[in-house]
């Protein structure tokens, strides 16, 4: 038998043996991998909207975003030398050295007032802005950013506050998120979630609820309350919000089917971060999942990124058979991702690394990731688009003010941006 026929017989036999063997489970690798989306459908629930309307009527103190900004009571400060050390241009890790071409440089930056830079029990998490909310990048006449803070202290959980930042005037004010109660007498409670991601679409603010999915708040319903007491809800004839002057009520939610305390699995997604991609048609909401290590389960790996289409008119997730069905999903080959943004088919993955500088990874589906320097304690991502919805600035907020044991003040809180086009 000639060499050609021997080779043919060998190939046929090899194929037959391979076909007879059990299919081996897919192994994890260092590529961004496309995954099935069936488990990630969300069910809309707008049952709170009627209670929010009743609350608005009872208080009669609705305020616009412009009014809240006009009442801003805290300054955005120039970052100190110590705070600037958290920025990616000051990358200082010798255990993972980077070349000069991998070092990102912030193009804009500012910091909180001293009280918010040093507080231990409020921790900044999510970030969005008027560039998400409207095509022209403004809300009315204002360039606005919103930053969520998670409450972390033993005792009554004050939930989540959102800082409304007037970028032009470099001032801000905190507003407490509240959930209307389903009671005859209008009332509300705090919202005890981590709020690791924000996206502002039209008059709706979407907030990541780690186990539940997405909560929705209406920025046209900011309500003024009494700031005289550190209690929550109605007391006597007045309403309070733990000393805050304004509250923002929840009006809806998009819920995943499994809502137990979140562990990434085939049937449950952890909603850790949130952003908006305006480069797609229609726009897409981008959900990032945090994992503190990689997994041998290829379906989970270092965490997933799942995207949902947004209706161009309503600015709500597109529904199919009554549910928001994921457009696509991928697994990340990198763990500890605190913020995710997509743009023109590319994934941007901001990793955290405890109280050290970390890395910004980027790549496309099916490909490996590149590495750039990133912040100390970088969180959610926000893409402030350029003119005509072109690539602009990629913003994040850093969370660390204290050492891991809470005993040492480390002064690493900042808000900064890098040009999106600088990220390889």
N, C-alpha and C positions, 0 to 999 in steps of 0.2 A: 504494500500500500504506500502511495507517495506521501510526501511531507504535507501537501495541501490537504489530503483526505484525513491524515492523522490528526492534524490541527482541528479539522471540522468535527471529527468524532469526539475529540477531547472537549471542545466547547459545548457540544450537545450534552455530553455526560455531566460536565460541570454544572450546566444549567439545570439538568434533571435533579441532581443531588441537592443543589441550592433550593429548588422549588419544593423539595420534600422536607427540608428542615423547617422548624418553627420560626416564625418571624421574630426577629430580635427587637426589643424595645429601642426606640430612638435614643441616642446618647446626646448629652449636652455638648455644645461646642462653643467657640468664641465668635459666633455670628449672630446677628439680629435675625430671628426666625419668625416667619408668618405662622400664626396659629388659628385654630377654629374659633368662631365667634359665638356659637349657639348659646353658651352658658351665660353670656353677658347682657342679655336683654333686660331693660328697665321698664317698670310699670309706673306710669304717671299717676299722681295722687294730688288733686287740687282741693281736697276737702277742707283744708285750713283757710282757704281764701275767704269764705263767708265769715269765719271768726275774725280774720284780720280786718275785714270791712266793718264788722261790729265794733271792734276795738278802735278803729280809726274814728268812727262816729262818736263813740263814748268819750274819747279824749278830745277830739276836735282841735288837735294841735299839729296837723300835718305840716312838715317843713320840706322844702326842696333841698337838693344837694347843694345848690348855690348858697342857700341860707345857712346850711351847716358849715360850709367853707367860710362864709362871711363871719361866722361865730367861732372860727378856729382859735383855740386858746393855748397852743403849744408851738414853739418854733422848731423847724428843721435846722439842725446845726451843721456847721462845717466839721467834717470828721477829724478827730484828733490823730496824732501820730500813731498812737497805740491802736486805735480803731482801723486806721488804714493798713495796718499789718495783716488784717484779715482778707485784704483784697488779693485777687489772683496775680497781680504784678509783683507781689512780695512773696511769692512762692518760696518756701524755705525748707523743703524736705530733702534731706540728703539720702534717705533710704530709698527714695524713688526719684532719682534725678531726671530733670527734663532739659531739653535743649532750649536755646533762646527763642527758636521759632515756635515752640510749644507754649510759651508764656503769653497769656492773655493780659490785656491792659484795660482797666476801667476807663470809660469815656465820660462817665458822669457818676457822681456819688454824693450822698448826704447822710446824716446821722440823726438819731432821735435826741430830744432834750435829755438832760441828765437823769431825770426821774425814770424815763422809759429805757434809757441805756443801762440802768443799774438794777431795775426791778427783777427779782428772782422768780416771782410766781406768774407773771405774764410773759409768754414767749412767742415772738413773731413767727408766722408760719406761711400763710398764703399771700400771693400778690397778683393784682390785676390792675386795670386802669381804663381810662376813657378811650384808649385806642382799641380795646376790645369792644367797648360799648357802642361806638359809632365809627362810621367810615372815615370821618374827618379827624379822628383822634381826639376830639373834644367832647365834653358833656355841656351843652349850651356854649358858653364862652370860656369854659374852664378846662385846663389840662389837669386831670385828676388821677391819683393812684389810690388804691385801696389795699390795706394790709391787714390780715387777720392775726389775732393773738389768742393763743390757747391758755386757759387758766390752769395752773398746776400747783395747788396748795391743799393741804388737808383741811376739811371743813366744807361748808356749803360751796358747791361748784358754781362759780360765776359764769362758766361757759366760754363764750367767745365775744371778744370785742373786735371791731373793725375800725382802723384809722382811716379817716377821709383826709387825703393829703392834697392841698392846693400847691401844685408844683411851682407855679409862677411866683407866688408870694411866700413860698417856703414856710407854710404853717399847716397845722393839722388839728383834728379833733377826733376823739374816740366815740364810737357809737356801739351800744351793746346789742347783739343779736338776741331776739326773743322768739319764743314759740307761743302763739295764742292758745289759751286753754279752750277746751270744748265744753264751755259752761254757759249758762244763761246770762250771768253777769260777766261782761268782757274782762278778761284778765290774761296774764302771760307768765311764762316761766323762762329761766335761762336755757340756753341750748348747749348741753354738755357733750360736745364733740371736739375732735382734735382740730378740725378746720385746716387741714394741711394744704389745701389748694383753693383758689378762687378763679372765677371767670365771670366777666360782667358783659351781658348781652342785652342791648336795649335797656329796658327798665328793670330787668331781672338780674340779680346777683346769684350765681350758682356757687355753692359751697360744698366741698368734698366732705362726706360723712363716711369715715373709714369703713365701717361695717355695713352701713345702710345703702349708700349710693350717693345721690346728690340732693341737697336741700336747696330750695329756691326762696329768695327774699326779694321784696319789691322796693327799689330805691325811691319810687314815687310815694312811698308810705313811711318815710322817716317821721317819727312822732316825738314831740318834746314832752318830757315828764319832769317831775320834781327831782332835784339832785340832793335833797336835804337828808336822806337816810340811806344807810347801807343795807337795804332790803330789796327784795324783788317782787314786782307786781303791785296789786292794789292793796292799800292799807288805809282804812277809813275812807275818805272821799278822794284821796290822791293816789297817783301811781308813781312807783319808784323803780330804779334800775341800778342798785348797788352804787349809788352816788353819781352815775352818769346822767347827763342831761337829755340824751337822745337814745331812742331804741329803734331797731329795724325789725319788723315782724316777718316771720316766715309765712309764705302763702302756698307753697307746694313742695313736692318732692318727686324724685324719680328713684324708685326702690328696686334693689336687686332681690331675687327670690330668696336667697339665704342671707340672714342678717344676724347670725351668731357672732360673738367676738371674733374678729377677723383673723383667719389664717389662710394664706394663699392656697388655693386648691383648684381642682378642675371645675368645681361648681361655685366657687366664691372668689370674687375679686376684691382686693383691698384698695379703696379709693383714697390714695395717699396724696396725690397732687392733681392739679387741674390747670389747663391752659386752653387757649383758642388758636386754631390755625386758620388764618384768612387766605392762605394760598390755594386752598382747595375750593372746588365748586360742587355743592355749597360748602360754607365754612364747616369746620369740624371741632367738636369738643374733644380734648385730649386728656385722658385719664392715665396717670402714672401710678404704679404699684411699688411700694417700698418693701424690700426684703433685706434682712440684715446679713444674709449670706446667700451664696448660690445653692441651687438644689440639684440633686441627681435626677429629679423629675423634669424631663425636657419641656413638659407642658407649663411649668412654672418658672424654672431656672432662676435667674437673678431678679425676677419681677417682670410684669407685663405692662404693655402700653396698649390701651384700647381706645378707639375713636368712634364718635357718634356724629352723624350728620345733623346740621342745624338748618331749619327752614329760614330762607332769606327774608321772608316777610314777618313771620311771628317771632323769630329769634328763639324758638323753642326746638328741642330735638325732634327730628322727623320721626313719625310713627308709622309702623307697619303692623297691621292687625292689632292696633291699640297699644303697641309697645315700641319703645326706643330700641331698635336693633343695632348692635355694633356694626360699623362699616368694615373695620378690620382690627386685627389684634396681632401683636408680636411679643416674643420674649426677648428680654435684654440679657446679653452675656455679662453684664456688670451688675453687682449688687449695691445696696445702700443708696439707691437713686432717690433723691428727695424732690427733684423737679424735672419735668419733661416738657419739651416743646417740639412740634414738628413744623417744617416749612419746606415747600417744594420737594416733598418726598423724602426729606432727610430728618433723622431723629437726633435730638439734642438731649443728652442725659446728664443732669447735674448730680454728682455723687457727693455724699457727706462722708466725713472721716473723723468722727468725734471732734476733738478740739485741735485738729491739725488741718493744714491745707489739703484739699482733695482735687478731684479731676472733673473736667467737662469732657464727656465722650460724645462722639457723633458718628453717624453711619447710616446706611440705607438698608432696606430689607434684603436679606440674603448675603450681606457683606459684613466685614469686620469693622471695628470701631477705631477711630483715631483718638488721640489723647491730647488734651490741653490742660493748663493749670486752672484751678478753680478756688473758691473761697474757703475760709474756715467757717464751717457751719452753714453753708448755703442751703436754701430751702426751695420753695416753689419757683417756677419761672413765668415770666410775662414778656411777650414780644410786643414792644411798642413799635408799630409799623411805621415806615417812612411815607413820603408823599405818594399818592396813588397806590397805596397798599403794597409798597415795596419793602425789601428787607431793611430793618431799622436797628433798634437796640434791644438786646436781651437782658432783662432785669432779673434780679433776685434780691431776697432779703436774708440776712444772716441772723442766727438765733442766739449765739452764745454770749452771755454776759458774765457767767460764773463757771468755775471749774466743775467737773462732773459730780463731785461730792458737795457742791454748793458752798464750799468754804473759802474760796479764793476768787476775788473779782478779776476777770480777765479782759473786760472792755472790748469785745469783738463784734458788737452789733453795728451793722451798716446796711444801707440800701445802695446798690450800684448797678451799672449797666456796662456791657461790652458790645461793640458792634457785632451784629450777627454774622456778618461776612468775614470777621476775623477768626471765627471758629472753623477749623479745618473739617 
